[in-house]
């Protein structure tokens, strides 16, 4: 794909500088929030095409645009939004909120923390975009139900999705690419990254709950009046829900068995969405017996009301712009500079075997995080894989640490800005449709802090991996996790009186 794109583009330094300038300008415009984010990326792409056809610098031609689009991501999002839209028709989300309140005595802080942990754990075994599509409606409904500030609830959901997705091979697309390129297995990801990810989740739990309690006061830990059993939201269409349960299970199995079937995630998602819409239509015809004039089509309602078209359009234009960065060789140049920086650091500081590995791992992690915060991490990871492969051959010692550094940096860096990860854009788009708008500044203020914390934990893990080895760092990490969990338990006990 990258070579095909490059054939249609000029790869000289000026072309790369022009694309880099467009990316910076887009980022600044998004931060200023003077225009809607879709208009910003659309304008950047329009300007890019203008440069491509009016000057000698062909950044990315219209003919090459189709190759830049990640159709798998676009169809996955559209299909999962459609499936969730049909699920909404059954009333299951309102019903789930009431069950959560009953289980936790209606205490807002406990209920929200549970949803954050559920999001993190689910994101480790599913694609984190899929997880937030399912979880976001429940979280927003729960926050309204208990009177919790939506901003303080929805942002930790996004952070949890990105953190949890880091733990496994299938949790985040960059990990799938890294696993394939490095020959790492599902179990290797789970064994090495689970403990640092759990420590990060504990930190997110403490920080998010503390902010929620500061905003809500004692109300955060006082029971919110749940509806009496038998009242409140109910399942409005049990038969449809049963069918959708089976369909959703099929879709989730399709995601989990990706390594066996090699099906792109969009395939089971589109099959599942089609089946859900078909079942909905058949059950409607059987129960309502409408005349031709009364006949309504559920798919039209889903397409018009439930699919987040602004989010999909934003992704499409963003993919085009990042495609230009790939096609002109900008990302290749950045990756090469990373390699040169590692070698220069080794020579300048006279680093030994362990020192060189630590320097390389930390540089890879933090650079990957920085770039992932401002652009899609998938192209960067794609061109970084051969660079990391070359480094593992040149550097002494267990250079596997570089793969973990790339994974941690690419996945966790997405928490830095609203456009840093697909889960961010998707969740914020769904929230905006329900009247909850999170500004670029609000997100970045929170995301930067969480991002720095998670990267500090990652850095400690990477240093420990080099100095102590994989087995020993896991043992030390388990002790640290136990201490952190005990401190968190004590905090929650005090908060609940």
C-alpha positions in Angstrom: 0.0 0.0 0.0 2.7 2.4 0.9 4.7 1.8 -2.3 1.6 2.3 -4.4 0.9 5.6 -2.7 4.5 6.7 -3.1 4.2 6.2 -6.9 1.6 8.9 -7.1 3.5 11.4 -4.9 6.7 13.3 -4.8 9.1 12.4 -1.9 11.4 15.3 -1.8 12.0 17.3 1.4 9.8 20.1 0.3 6.8 17.8 -0.3 7.4 16.3 3.2 7.6 19.7 4.7 4.4 20.8 3.1 2.5 17.7 4.5 4.1 18.3 7.9 3.0 21.9 7.7 -0.6 20.8 6.9 -0.6 18.4 9.8 0.6 21.0 12.2 -1.9 23.6 10.9 -4.7 21.0 11.2 -3.7 20.3 14.8 -3.6 24.0 15.7 -7.0 24.6 14.1 -8.5 21.7 16.0 -7.0 23.1 19.2 -8.4 26.6 18.5 -11.9 25.2 17.9 -13.0 28.0 15.7 -14.5 25.5 13.2 -16.0 22.1 13.5 -13.4 19.3 13.4 -14.8 17.8 10.1 -14.4 21.2 8.4 -10.9 21.5 9.6 -9.7 18.1 8.2 -11.8 18.7 5.0 -10.1 22.0 4.5 -6.6 20.5 5.1 -7.3 17.8 2.4 -8.7 20.4 0.0 -5.6 22.5 0.4 -3.4 19.4 0.0 -5.2 18.5 -3.3 -4.8 22.1 -4.4 -1.1 22.0 -3.9 -0.9 18.6 -5.6 -2.5 19.8 -8.8 -1.4 23.4 -8.9 2.3 23.0 -8.1 5.0 20.5 -9.0 4.7 18.9 -5.5 2.3 16.0 -5.7 1.5 15.3 -2.1 -1.4 12.8 -2.7 -3.4 12.7 -5.9 -7.2 12.1 -5.9 -6.6 8.8 -7.8 -4.4 7.5 -4.9 -6.9 8.6 -2.2 -8.8 5.3 -2.2 -5.6 3.5 -1.1 -5.1 5.9 1.8 -8.6 5.2 3.3 -8.8 2.5 5.9 -12.0 0.9 4.7 -11.8 -1.8 7.4 -12.0 0.9 10.2 -14.7 2.9 8.5 -16.9 -0.2 7.8 -16.2 -1.6 11.3 -17.4 1.7 12.9 -20.5 2.0 10.7 -21.5 -1.6 11.3 -21.0 -1.5 15.1 -23.0 1.8 15.3 -25.8 0.1 13.4 -25.8 -2.9 15.7 -25.8 -0.7 18.8 -28.6 1.3 17.2 -30.8 -1.9 16.9 -29.9 -2.8 20.5 -31.2 0.5 21.6 -34.6 -0.4 20.3 -34.8 -3.2 22.9 -34.3 -0.9 25.8 -31.4 -2.9 27.0 -29.1 0.1 27.9 -31.6 1.7 30.3 -32.3 -1.7 31.8 -28.5 -2.3 32.3 -28.1 1.0 34.0 -30.8 0.1 36.6 -29.2 -3.3 37.2 -25.9 -1.5 37.9 -27.5 0.9 40.3 -29.2 -2.0 42.1 -26.0 -4.0 42.3 -24.0 -1.1 43.8 -26.7 0.5 45.9 -27.0 3.3 43.4 -23.7 4.9 44.5 -22.5 7.0 41.5 -18.7 6.7 42.2 -18.9 2.9 42.5 -21.1 2.5 39.4 -18.8 4.7 37.3 -15.6 3.0 38.5 -17.2 -0.4 37.6 -17.9 0.9 34.1 -14.3 2.2 33.7 -12.9 -1.2 34.7 -15.3 -3.1 32.5 -14.2 -0.9 29.6 -10.5 -1.5 30.3 -10.9 -5.3 30.6 -13.2 -5.6 27.6 -10.8 -3.5 25.5 -8.1 -6.1 26.2 -10.0 -8.9 24.5 -12.0 -6.9 21.9 -11.0 -4.1 19.6 -11.2 -1.0 21.9 -13.3 0.9 19.3 -15.9 -1.9 19.4 -15.9 -1.7 23.2 -16.5 2.0 23.4 -19.3 1.7 20.8 -21.1 -0.7 23.2 -20.2 1.0 26.5 -20.7 4.7 25.7 -24.5 4.6 25.6 -24.6 2.8 29.0 -22.1 5.2 30.5 -23.9 8.3 29.3 -27.3 6.9 30.5 -25.8 6.0 33.9 -24.2 9.4 34.3 -27.5 11.1 33.7 -29.3 8.7 35.9 -27.2 9.4 39.0 -26.4 13.0 38.3 -22.7 12.6 37.6 -20.9 15.2 35.4 -20.7 13.7 32.0 -17.3 15.1 31.3 -15.8 13.4 34.4 -17.3 10.1 33.4 -16.8 9.9 29.7 -13.1 10.9 29.6 -12.0 8.0 31.9 -13.9 5.6 29.7 -11.8 6.7 26.7 -8.6 6.5 28.7 -9.6 3.0 30.0 -10.2 1.8 26.5 -6.8 2.9 25.3 -5.0 1.5 28.4 -6.8 -1.8 28.4 -6.3 -2.3 24.7 -2.6 -2.1 25.2 -2.5 -5.3 27.2 -3.1 -7.9 24.5 -2.3 -8.7 20.9 -5.9 -8.0 19.7 -6.8 -5.0 21.9 -5.5 -2.3 19.6 -4.6 -2.4 15.9 -0.9 -1.4 16.4 -0.5 -4.5 18.6 -1.8 -6.7 15.9 0.7 -5.2 13.5 3.6 -5.5 16.0 2.7 -9.1 16.9 2.8 -10.0 13.2 6.0 -8.2 12.4 7.9 -9.4 15.5 6.4 -12.9 15.8 5.0 -12.2 19.3 2.0 -14.2 20.5 -1.1 -13.4 22.4 0.3 -15.0 25.5 3.5 -13.0 25.3 1.6 -9.7 25.2 -0.6 -10.9 28.1 2.4 -12.0 30.2 4.5 -8.9 29.7 2.0 -6.1 29.6 -0.8 -7.1 31.9 0.9 -6.0 35.2 1.9 -2.5 34.0 -1.5 -2.0 32.4 -3.3 -3.0 35.7 -1.1 -0.5 37.6 -2.2 2.1 35.1 -5.8 1.2 35.5 -5.5 1.5 39.3 -4.0 5.0 38.8 -6.9 5.9 36.5 -9.4 4.5 39.0 -7.9 6.7 41.8 -7.6 9.8 39.7 -11.0 9.5 38.1 -12.9 8.7 41.3 -11.1 11.5 43.1 -12.2 14.1 40.5 -15.7 12.7 40.5 -16.0 12.9 44.3 -14.5 16.4 44.3 -17.2 17.5 41.8 -20.2 15.7 43.4 -19.2 15.9 47.1 -20.9 13.4 49.4 -23.5 12.7 46.7 -20.9 10.6 44.9 -21.1 7.9 47.6 -24.7 8.3 48.6 -27.2 5.9 47.0 -29.0 7.4 44.1 -32.7 6.5 44.1 -32.9 3.5 41.9 -36.4 2.5 40.6 -38.2 0.0 42.7 -37.9 -3.6 41.4 -40.4 -4.1 38.6 -40.5 -0.4 37.7 -38.2 1.8 35.7 -36.7 1.0 32.3 -37.6 -2.5 31.0 -36.7 -4.7 28.1 -39.2 -3.6 25.4 -38.5 -6.4 22.9 -37.2 -9.5 24.6 -37.4 -11.7 21.4 -35.4 -9.2 19.4 -32.9 -8.9 22.3 -32.4 -12.7 22.3 -31.6 -12.7 18.6 -29.3 -9.8 19.0 -27.5 -11.6 21.9 -26.6 -14.4 19.5 -25.6 -12.1 16.7 -23.4 -10.0 19.1 -21.8 -13.2 20.3 -21.0 -14.2 16.7 -19.5 -10.8 16.1 -17.3 -11.0 19.2 -16.2 -14.5 18.3 -15.2 -13.2 14.9 -13.1 -10.5 16.6 -11.4 -12.8 19.0 -10.6 -15.5 16.4 -9.0 -13.0 14.0 -5.7 -14.8 14.3 -7.2 -18.0 13.1 -9.7 -16.8 10.4 -7.6 -13.8 9.3 -10.9 -12.0 8.7 -10.6 -8.2 9.0 -12.7 -6.9 11.9 -15.1 -5.2 9.5 -16.3 -8.6 8.1 -18.0 -10.1 11.2 -19.2 -6.6 12.1 -20.9 -6.0 8.7 -22.4 -9.6 8.8 -23.7 -9.0 12.3 -25.2 -5.6 11.5 -26.9 -7.0 8.4 -28.3 -9.9 10.4 -29.5 -7.6 13.2 -31.3 -5.3 10.7 -32.8 -8.3 8.9 -34.1 -9.9 12.1 -35.5 -6.5 13.3 -37.4 -6.2 10.0 -38.8 -9.7 10.0 -40.0 -9.5 13.6 -41.6 -6.1 12.9 -43.5 -7.6 9.9 -44.7 -10.6 12.0 -45.9 -8.6 14.9 -47.2 -5.3 13.3 -48.7 -6.7 10.1 -48.4 -3.2 8.5 -50.1 -2.2 5.2 -48.0 -0.9 2.4 -48.6 2.6 3.5 -47.8 1.9 7.1 -44.6 0.0 6.3 -41.5 1.4 7.8 -37.9 0.3 7.3 -35.7 0.0 10.4 -32.6 0.3 8.3 -33.5 3.9 7.2 -34.0 4.9 10.9 -30.6 3.4 11.8 -28.8 5.0 8.9 -30.4 8.4 9.5 -30.3 8.5 13.3 -27.8 6.0 14.8 -24.7 6.1 12.5 -22.4 8.9 13.4 -21.7 10.3 9.9 -19.7 13.3 11.1 -17.3 10.9 12.9 -16.9 8.6 9.8 -16.3 11.6 7.5 -13.7 13.0 10.0 -11.9 9.6 9.9 -12.0 9.5 6.1 -10.4 12.9 5.7 -7.9 12.2 8.4 -6.9 8.9 6.7 -6.3 10.9 3.5 -4.1 13.4 5.2 -2.1 10.8 7.0 -1.9 8.9 3.7 -0.1 11.9 2.2 2.4 11.7 5.1 3.1 8.1 4.2 3.2 8.7 0.4 5.6 11.6 0.6 7.9 9.6 2.9 7.4 11.9 5.8 6.8 9.1 8.3 9.7 7.1 6.9 11.9 10.1 7.5 10.7 10.4 11.1 11.3 6.7 11.7 14.8 7.0 10.2 15.6 10.0 12.4 14.5 7.9 15.4 17.1 5.2 14.4 19.8 7.8 14.0 19.0 9.4 17.3 19.4 6.1 19.1 22.8 5.5 17.5 23.9 9.0 18.2 22.9 8.8 21.8 24.8 5.5 22.2 28.0 7.0 20.7 27.7 10.4 22.5 27.2 9.0 26.0 29.4 5.9 25.5 26.5 3.7 26.7 27.1 0.1 27.4 24.8 -2.8 26.5 22.1 -2.2 29.1 22.4 1.6 28.8 21.9 1.5 25.0 18.9 -0.7 25.3 17.3 1.5 27.9 18.0 4.7 25.9 16.6 3.1 22.8 13.5 1.7 24.5 12.7 5.0 26.2 13.2 7.0 23.0 11.0 4.6 21.0 8.2 4.7 23.6 8.1 8.5 24.1 8.5 9.4 20.4 5.8 6.9 19.4 3.6 8.4 22.1 4.2 11.9 20.9 3.5 11.1 17.3 0.4 8.9 18.2 -1.0 11.9 20.0 -1.1 14.0 16.9 -1.7 11.5 14.1 -3.1 8.1 13.5 -0.7 5.6 15.1 -1.2 2.8 12.5 0.9 4.3 9.6 3.7 5.2 12.1 3.7 1.7 13.5 3.7 0.2 10.0 6.9 2.1 9.0 8.5 1.7 12.4 8.3 -2.1 12.3 11.2 -2.5 9.8 13.2 0.1 11.8 12.7 -1.8 15.0 13.6 -5.1 13.3 16.9 -3.5 12.1 17.6 -2.2 15.6 17.0 -5.6 17.2 19.8 -7.0 15.0 22.2 -4.2 15.7 21.7 -3.7 19.5 23.1 -6.2 22.0 21.1 -8.0 24.7 17.4 -8.8 24.7 16.1 -6.2 22.2 12.6 -7.6 22.5 12.1 -4.6 24.8 12.0 -2.3 21.8 8.8 -4.1 20.6 7.2 -3.5 24.0 8.3 0.1 23.9 6.7 0.6 20.5 3.5 -1.0 21.6 3.2 1.0 24.9 4.1 4.3 23.2 1.8 3.9 20.2 -1.2 2.7 22.2 -0.9 5.0 25.2 0.1 8.1 23.3 -3.4 8.1 21.8 -4.7 9.4 25.2 -3.0 12.7 24.6 -5.4 14.4 22.3 -9.0 13.9 20.9 -7.6 12.7 17.6 -4.9 10.5 19.0 -6.9 7.2 18.8 -10.0 5.9 17.0 -11.7 5.2 20.3 -11.3 8.9 21.2 -13.0 10.2 18.1 -15.7 7.6 18.2 -16.7 8.2 21.8 -16.6 11.9 21.5 -18.8 11.8 18.4 -21.4 9.6 20.2 -21.4 11.9 23.2 -21.7 15.0 21.0 -24.8 13.5 19.4 -26.4 13.4 22.9 -25.5 17.0 23.6 -22.3 16.4 25.5 -19.5 18.4 23.8 -15.9 17.9 25.0 -13.6 20.7 23.8 -10.1 20.0 22.5 -8.6 21.8 25.5 -10.7 19.9 28.0 -9.7 16.6 26.5 -6.0 17.5 26.2 -5.8 18.9 29.7 -6.9 15.5 31.0 -5.3 13.3 28.4 -1.9 14.8 28.7 -1.8 14.1 32.5 -3.0 10.6 32.1 -0.7 10.1 29.1 2.4 11.2 31.1 1.4 9.0 34.1 1.0 5.9 31.9 4.3 6.6 30.1 6.1 7.0 33.4 4.8 3.5 34.4 5.8 2.2 31.0 9.3 3.7 31.3 9.7 2.0 34.7 8.6 -1.3 33.2 11.0 -0.9 30.2 14.0 -0.1 32.5 13.1 -3.0 34.7 12.8 -5.3 31.7 16.4 -4.5 30.6 18.0 -4.5 34.1 16.1 -7.4 35.7 14.9 -9.5 32.8 11.3 -10.5 31.8 10.7 -12.9 34.7 12.2 -10.8 37.5 10.4 -7.6 36.3 7.1 -9.5 36.4 7.7 -10.5 40.0 8.6 -7.0 41.1 5.7 -5.7 39.1 3.3 -8.1 40.9 4.5 -6.7 44.3 4.1 -3.1 43.1 0.6 -4.0 41.8 -0.4 -5.5 45.1 0.8 -2.4 47.0 -1.1 -0.1 44.6 -4.2 -2.2 44.9 -4.0 -2.2 48.7 -3.7 1.6 48.7 -6.6 1.9 46.3 -8.7 -0.4 48.5 -7.9 1.7 51.5 -8.8 4.9 49.6 -12.2 3.5 48.6 -12.9 2.2 52.1 -12.3 5.7 53.5 -14.4 7.4 50.8 -17.3 5.1 51.5 -17.1 5.8 55.2 
